[in-house]
Amino acid sequence: MTEALRATVGHRALVVYERPDGRYDRHYAHWGAADLELSHEITPETPFAGNRTTRTGERWTPAIDPTPRDTALAFDDAATFDYRAFEAFYVVSLTWLVAAYLPLWFGVTADADVHAGALVAVKSERDAARVRRWFRATRDVVRDMVRRDVLDVEDAHDYLASRVDEWAGSRREVISVR
């Protein structure tokens, strides 16, 4: 199993909660990307998405770790993480509106910057699957161009960022992080 694949096991997600001061607290949810369920489970009554049983079924635990991994982050910092390791990113507003994003890693080589990528808004797991398919095909072509020395890594990142923005158009929000 490759390191990148090992990092995604568990449908890992990050959840950032907006604070009254305009900053964000970042939390971890081990199974949070599964079917993008957290989009519908985070509410004022269940801020950490209710409870789930552990694998052994012995006790109930919140779906999202209540202890933040990071606190008082600017949004750009909250949206900067290892894009290979997480399958979903959620933003929870002060009014409990939850937006789901799919992290797209721009890595075109094995040693590429793990923070280079974009967050693309998605509405459902089906929508996310469509975005993943399109992006993986596009990135595979760009990887071939890098391997053939047609593009360098920086140009490849720029090209992927522009393709994601162009593809998304006005239909969905894109947050670029590089």
Phi, psi and omega per residue, in radians:
M1 nan 2.289 3.137
T2 -1.284 2.800 3.132
E3 -1.069 -0.721 3.139
A4 -1.121 -0.715 3.124
L5 -1.176 -0.745 3.129
R6 -1.038 -0.620 -3.109
A7 -1.196 -0.394 -3.088
T8 -1.651 -0.190 -3.119
V9 -1.043 2.251 3.122
G10 1.898 0.046 3.125
H11 0.891 0.927 -3.058
R12 -1.226 2.514 3.116
A13 -2.446 2.714 2.965
L14 -1.971 2.476 3.131
V15 -2.206 2.151 3.098
V16 -1.932 2.315 3.140
Y17 -1.883 2.218 3.089
E18 -1.200 2.448 3.102
R19 -1.838 2.814 3.116
P20 -1.030 -0.431 3.134
D21 -1.482 0.103 3.109
G22 1.483 -0.004 3.095
R23 -1.678 -3.107 -3.036
Y24 -2.343 2.543 2.976
D25 -1.851 2.330 -3.073
R26 -1.871 2.211 -3.116
H27 -2.073 2.835 -3.118
Y28 -1.962 2.455 3.057
A29 -2.327 1.942 -3.023
H30 -1.087 -0.761 3.116
W31 -1.863 0.380 -3.008
G32 -1.198 -0.309 -3.137
A33 -1.585 -0.184 -3.095
A34 -1.050 1.991 3.124
D35 0.968 0.321 -3.115
L36 0.910 0.564 -3.080
E37 -1.016 -0.575 -3.067
L38 -1.078 -0.408 3.105
S39 -0.959 -0.572 -3.076
H40 -1.831 -0.205 -3.059
E41 -1.684 -0.328 3.139
I42 -1.464 2.064 3.140
T43 -2.485 2.959 3.063
P44 -1.035 -0.563 3.138
E45 -1.358 -0.503 3.136
T46 -2.264 1.247 -3.049
P47 -1.104 -0.404 3.102
F48 -1.934 0.505 3.021
A49 1.151 0.675 3.041
G50 1.223 -2.664 -3.065
N51 -2.167 2.658 3.049
R52 -2.389 2.634 3.086
T53 -1.407 2.667 3.038
T54 -1.302 2.996 -3.140
R55 -1.015 -0.584 -3.138
T56 -1.424 -0.203 3.123
G57 1.269 0.241 -3.042
E58 -1.412 -0.568 -3.106
R59 -2.550 2.826 3.117
W60 -1.618 2.443 3.088
T61 -2.394 2.666 3.076
P62 -1.141 2.630 3.107
A63 -1.196 -0.517 3.124
I64 -2.005 2.322 3.110
D65 -1.076 2.094 -3.112
P66 -1.158 -0.363 3.129
T67 -1.516 2.049 -3.115
P68 -1.132 2.522 3.023
R69 -1.299 -0.622 -3.123
D70 -2.491 2.575 -3.132
T71 -2.230 2.733 3.045
A72 0.949 0.776 3.136
L73 -1.570 2.528 2.909
A74 -1.173 2.715 -3.078
F75 -1.025 -0.745 -3.140
D76 -1.011 -0.671 3.105
D77 -1.248 -0.654 3.113
A78 -1.131 -0.532 -3.106
A79 -1.591 0.086 3.105
T80 -1.827 2.026 -3.121
F81 -2.802 -3.134 3.117
D82 -1.314 1.811 -3.061
Y83 -1.188 -0.256 3.087
R84 -1.362 -0.425 -2.938
A85 -1.637 -0.173 -3.058
F86 -2.256 2.493 -3.103
E87 -1.807 -0.206 3.123
A88 -2.647 2.700 3.113
F89 -2.440 2.185 -3.123
Y90 -2.029 2.491 3.040
V91 -2.070 2.166 -3.136
V92 -1.923 2.083 -3.116
S93 -1.413 2.986 3.088
L94 -1.078 -0.438 3.127
T95 -1.656 0.235 3.065
W96 1.198 0.413 2.964
L97 -1.396 2.310 -3.085
V98 -1.974 2.181 3.077
A99 -1.953 2.302 3.135
A100 -1.808 2.415 3.124
Y101 -2.276 2.611 3.067
L102 -1.811 2.095 3.079
P103 -1.311 2.232 3.106
L104 -1.997 1.977 -3.124
W105 -1.461 2.255 -3.114
F106 -1.488 0.157 -3.085
G107 -1.015 2.094 3.120
V108 -1.943 -0.109 3.038
T109 -2.349 2.841 -3.096
A110 -1.095 -0.512 -3.099
D111 -1.811 0.381 -3.122
A112 -1.188 2.741 3.114
D113 -1.012 2.124 -3.091
V114 -1.297 -0.214 -3.134
H115 -1.660 -0.082 -3.107
A116 -1.468 2.109 3.133
G117 3.050 -2.831 3.125
A118 -2.534 2.680 3.015
L119 -1.868 2.177 -3.106
V120 -2.015 2.207 3.140
A121 -1.121 2.363 3.089
V122 -2.302 2.651 -3.080
K123 -1.778 -0.415 -3.079
S124 -2.756 2.987 3.082
E125 -1.113 -0.646 3.112
R126 -1.108 -0.743 3.084
D127 -1.098 -0.761 3.132
A128 -1.080 -0.701 3.123
A129 -1.091 -0.700 3.112
R130 -1.118 -0.754 3.121
V131 -1.127 -0.792 3.123
R132 -1.003 -0.827 -3.135
R133 -1.027 -0.849 -3.131
W134 -1.062 -0.809 -3.066
F135 -1.182 -0.749 -3.140
R136 -1.067 -0.719 3.108
A137 -1.114 -0.772 3.137
T138 -1.119 -0.805 -3.135
R139 -1.132 -0.628 3.112
D140 -1.071 -0.720 3.096
V141 -1.121 -0.751 3.133
V142 -1.138 -0.691 3.077
R143 -1.029 -0.736 3.092
D144 -1.062 -0.694 3.130
M145 -1.141 -0.634 3.095
V146 -1.203 -0.777 3.123
R147 -1.041 -0.550 -3.120
R148 -1.604 0.143 3.125
D149 1.069 0.501 3.047
V150 -1.427 -0.619 3.099
L151 -2.227 2.581 2.951
D152 -1.608 3.036 -3.031
V153 -1.071 -0.744 -3.132
E154 -1.099 -0.780 3.099
D155 -1.110 -0.645 3.108
A156 -1.103 -0.754 3.099
H157 -1.079 -0.775 3.116
D158 -1.062 -0.763 -3.136
Y159 -1.106 -0.792 3.138
L160 -1.085 -0.736 3.123
A161 -1.058 -0.767 -3.126
S162 -1.208 -0.654 3.109
R163 -1.144 -0.716 3.121
V164 -1.099 -0.814 3.117
D165 -1.059 -0.795 -3.125
E166 -1.125 -0.773 -3.128
W167 -1.114 -0.739 -3.115
A168 -1.227 -0.625 -3.141
G169 0.942 -2.417 3.132
S170 -1.652 0.042 -3.091
R171 -1.317 -0.484 -3.078
R172 -2.641 2.697 3.138
E173 -1.369 2.439 3.048
V174 -2.213 2.277 3.067
I175 -2.009 1.938 -3.136
S176 -1.546 2.354 3.118
V177 -2.268 2.068 3.116
R178 -2.618 nan nan
